[in-house]
Structures are given as structure tokens and as C-alpha cells.
Amino acid sequence: MVNYTVTVSTTNLAAASTLNNVFIKLVGTDGESESTWLVSLKGALTFMRGAVSSFTVCCPVSIGKLVLIEIQKAYFPLFLEDFWFPAKVEVKSPEGDTYNFPIYRWITDSDVHRFREATALTVFEDNHHLGRYSREQELQQREKDYRWDVYVEGIPHCIKAEDPLSLPCEVRFSFTKTTEFLYTASTGLAELQLKGLSNSKENWSDIDAIDGVFCCKRTDISEYVQKHWKEDAFFGYQFLNGVNPILIRQCSTLPDIFPVSDDMVSLSGQCSLAEEMKKGNIFLCDYKRLEGLKPNTINGKKQYLMAPLVLLHRTPDDELMPVAIQLKQTPADDNPIFFPTDSEYDWLIAKIFVRSADFNEHQLNTHLLRTHLLAEVFAVSLLRNVPMVHPLYKLLVPHTRYTLQINYLARNLLISESGVFSKFASSGGEGMKTLLKRSLSSLTYSSLCIPDDIAERGMEAVPNFYYRDDGLKLWDIIHRFVKGVLSFYYKNDAEVQKDSELQKWILDIFEHGFLSQAGTGIPQSFTTLAELVKFVTMVIFTGSGQHSAVNTGQFDYGGWMPNTPISLQQPPPTTKGTTSEATMLQTFPDVNTTAQGMSVMWLLSRQSSDMVPLGQYPEEHFSEKIPCKLIKDFQGELEVLSAAIKARNKNLEVPYTYMDPTVVENSVAI
């Protein structure tokens, strides 16, 4: 007889324990053990949360190199079947070898579950017949568990789910995440109801009254915004370092539809527009995707959503100052171009319409589509097409955490017919669907890759562009890490080409995420290792750094409603000299609309206590020395970047923290 020492670790999560019987079978290249009941002197504590318990499995002879284990949880007749979350199983063989089997998933039934040894294997390397069989069986089950669904025609597909409990257990929120999410949402709504704000359909009577919406929910930046929101320099700053830093681009030629001439604008330094454009000092923000959208009706009132063009100038003091705003795309007598030299409220109302347009463009395109919906596509395709033993699964699964459930909740609570966004945003309803479709049809692969995007927009040399500075460094760190890991498993381009599971992953993304639109530039297959590395870098960056950049600051910049109105309920002025403070207050959203919008932005800006920062991998999926070392190197580089960002921010009036790796989450989880 030979003995195998089996050590089972249960995850230290709430409700991860089991009182059921647990059986294990070891499967090796030369045979297999009997299914063995794992009994310990610990009794009921054997598989409690955080427990590590060891057992002996006996075999008549050595079963060779271990390929997989089979685990079965069977309940006592007198006990209900419960849920169990084992972390990993370690097996020491009589030959002195140690085998690790990562699990990290809920076992909720009495079925037999197979888990592979931790050494990553691509499909073309997996030569053992039992390994290949378990691989095929796993993917067959995953195709049933992770099915595609069409939420709205013309936008990325999503996972098919009737409710959060119909999602596979492994992708649901933890108990901690669930309770904190519900608590944050309920306390925000309760505060609004206690103040009588959630049902008030009145206009704001004065600007100071808005301050009372969330008197207990403030951030340093939201207070700064309240003091400085009217200032041109801060208006321009937000295009660089607010929550929508991807729209602004260098302007070398004015669009024909934006007829601004030298005699209209006053540029610092007394230069002409043509001279400043030649120097690279003129910038344009064009909200053309909003043109012609059918605006929402809120509280029985028609809302207004413009498609502005904004011209900005980099001054000799390195500030980005707005110099001209046109609120509609087509030039006309009733579509004046506004300038800083206009009356205070003419100019201010023009900026307010721009900020409202930016809110809607940001929420639906920059935030929802380009991070949430794409991250879901990347995750569903991974979970459908790539088995646990594959190196790509091990690399990417930490970056899928909570994404499927948070997106289900977003569809149900925010953008459904009864959702907050649909009811209270000016682009809710029909306009929302149209904007999402337009955004996907105009999306390009290069715009998802921050080095390409910055270059294409001509934004390489703009000063004080912290999103760019931090984002490029973060991209490079992720790219080096991904290149190191994938180069360890793929020795040449031919190996990439013959990995059928990898190719199926990217094809599913192309078909279900980008709806087979070749014009996006999204690859349909991988022919080189370099292509694979770049795409995987983009996937990780999108779900971590980019999502943080466009999500975390929502309450910072939207907590003071006048800076980021969710909707506007008066049309913009068609002639100058007709706007006043009273006009502005009538234009702002009603009290309940303001309150609902601010409540959602507060909720979406809150991280849960069980967040996992970028580069931290509490689940040990890799076992080989080189990938494990690369993970440590990755973490070290992220620490250096975090320290540099913190040091820089000490000298900034408005710190830029959203790309600091300590606050960037591994995945789209909120």
C-alpha cells in the first residue's frame, strides 16, 4: 500500500463551510484511487470557513503522475444540502512530489466535480486522455451555464439570466458584497425620502438649496467642484481629468459646421486660431453622437439634450480654457456660438448644456458600453470557451470578478424601462438605445488601447493630463506582465495559431461583443503572440484602470448637480441676452430628478470592503515558478507607480487618484 497526503483548504468567506460528507478520488497517469471519504478528528469543523484539514488516501500501488481529482459533496440524510467553497487541494505523493489543485468555486450539489492539477496546459499540450476528456466535459457544461442573450439589438450581447440567483454561483457577489451594496443603496434612498426629496417635482428655488441633497455625503473633490464649477479653467480641466477624458482631441482644422473665426475669439497670447492650431494648442470636443436623439420626458415635462461642439485653447500658463461653444451641430441663426465675452449667464448656461451632454455621453458610451458591457463579453467568452487549466483562464479569471452580476443589476435597476437612468436621464428611453447603438458602431479597437488612443487624438504633449500620464504607465506595466506570462506558455506564433480554445475565445468576442463588425479593427483570430499580448493587455486595462478612471470619480464631479446635470428641462437660448439666474434654475432638473441622479452616482462610486486591488491575486491559480515570479514583479511595479502618483498628488490642488493601483479594482465590480 502507498499513501497520499491530501490537504483541503476551505475559503475564509462567509457561508463557505459545509457539514456534508466530502469524498475525493485521485486520478493519475497509471491509475486512480478509490473514492475516499475525507474524515477528520475535527468533526464538524473539518470544512469550516478558513479551515485547513489533512487526510490520507491509500492506494495498492502508485498511480503515477496526478492528472486530476474528483470531489463529491454528499449530505447526511438528516441535514440539508449546503454550499461549500473549497479554495484548493494539495496532494503529496509517496514519491515526494507535491501537486496543487486550485478550485475556488462553490460546490452546491452532490455531483462529481473534476479539477485539474495547477500546471497550466494549452489544448495542444494536453495529451493525456483523461485530461482531454475532463477538459471537454468542463467546456460542455460551461456552454450550458454561460449562454449568450440579446438585451437590445445592436449592442453587445450579455449573459442569459432570469435573476442574480440564476447566475452560476462562481460569478455571484459574495455575502459581504451583497450586504454592503444593498446597505449603500438603501441608506441613500432613505435619506432622500426623509428629506422629502425623492418625490418632489418642483424646480430648485435657489442654488444654495441644492447643497442640502446629501449633506452627509461629500468628498474633498465634490466640495472643490461646488466652489469652482463656474470657472472656465475648471470646466476645461474636466475634459482631461474628469470622468470622461476620452473625448477631447487636438484640432488642426475647424469643422465646417463650427464657423469660429479670429474676430470672434480672444486667445491668450494674441495669436490667431490658425497659428495656435499649427502649434497644437487648439482642442475640440464634439458630441455628435447625441445629435437628433429623442429626449426623455420626466415628470411629464419634455427634456432637452444638445449635441455641442466645444473649442478649447491651451494658454501660455498651460491651462485649457474654453473659447467657443455651439450647442447644436448645424449652424443657424437660432443656434448662436457662445463665448466667454458673453453675459455671465449666457456663457454659464452654454457650459451647463455641455456638462449635461457630457454626462449622457459618459454614462452610456464611455462608462456603460466601453467598460461594463465589453468586460462582460470578455468574461462570458472566457468562461464559455476556456477551461480552468488553460493559462489564459488563470490569467484573466481574477479580472472577471463580480462583473456579470453588477451588469445584471445595471440592466435591471438602471437602464430597464423602470430603471433610474431610463426614468431620470435626458437620454433615457429611446434615446438611450440609439446612443448605445451609435457608440458601438463608431467604436474602434485602437480607441480601447490607451497608447493608440492618445496618439490618434493628438494628446501626447498636453500638460496636466494625469489620466494620460498614469494610464500610459499602467498600460505598460500590464503589458510587460501579460507578455511575460503568455511568452512562457506560447513559444512562437504557430503555437498561438493552433490553440483552438484561444481562437474560439476571440471569435466569440468579435461576434457577440462587436457584432461581427470588421470595421472596428477587433481581431477575429490571433496570428501572432504580439497580437495576443496586446489584446489581453486591453482586456485587463479596460476592466481595471479604464473602468476606475471613468467610474470612481462620478460622485466627485457629479455630487454637485450644477456641474453635471443628469437632465435639463428648458431649451437652450436661441438668442443672446435672454438668460438669467432664474432661467438657469428653471433649466436645471427637478428636485427628485437631481436627488435620484446624485443617489446613483454615490452608489456607483462606493467600493465594497472586499474589493481586490489590481495585481492582487488571493486565489492561487498559477503554480509554476516563472508565472508566480512575474506576478510578484507585477505587484512591485504597481507599488512603485502608486508611490509616484501619491507623491505627485501632494502638490496638486485637485489630486488625480483614479489610476492609483491601490484604488483600481481588478475587475468591473461596481
Buried (B, 14 or more C-beta within 10 A) or exposed (E): EBEBBBBBBBBEBBEBBBBBBBBBBBBBBEEBBEBBEBEBEEEEEBBBBEBEBEBEBEBEEBBBBBBBBBBBBEBEEEEEBBBBBBBBBBBBBBEEEEBBBBBBBBBBEEEEBBBBBBEBBBBEBBEBEBBEEBBEEBBEEBEEBBEBEEBBEEBBBBBBBEEBEEBBEBBBBBEEBBEBBEEBBEBBBEBBEEBEBBEBEEBBEEBEEBEEBBEEBBBEBBEBBBEBBBEBEBBBBBBBBBBBBBBBBBBEEBBEBBEBEEEBBEBBEEBEBEBBBEEBBBBBBBBBBBBEBEBBBBBEBEBBBBBBBBBBBBBEEEBBBBBBBBBBBEBEEEBBBBBBEBBEBBBBBBBBBBBBBBBBBBBBBBBBBBBBBBBBBBBBBBBBBBBBBBBBBBBBBBBBBBBBBBBBBBBBBBBBEEBBBBBBBBBBBEBBBBBBBBBBBEBBBBBBBBBBBBEBBBBEEBEBBBBBBBBBBBBBBBBBBBBBBBBBBBEEBEBBBEBEBBBBBBBBBBBBBBBEBEEBBBBEEBEBBEBBBBBBBBBBBBBBBBBBBBBBBBBBBBBBBBBBBBBBBBBBBEEBEEBBEEBBBEBBBBBBBBBBBBBBBBBBBBBBEBBBBBBBBEBBBBBBEEBEEBBEBBBEBBEEBBEBBEEBBEEEEBBBBBBBBBBBBBBBBB
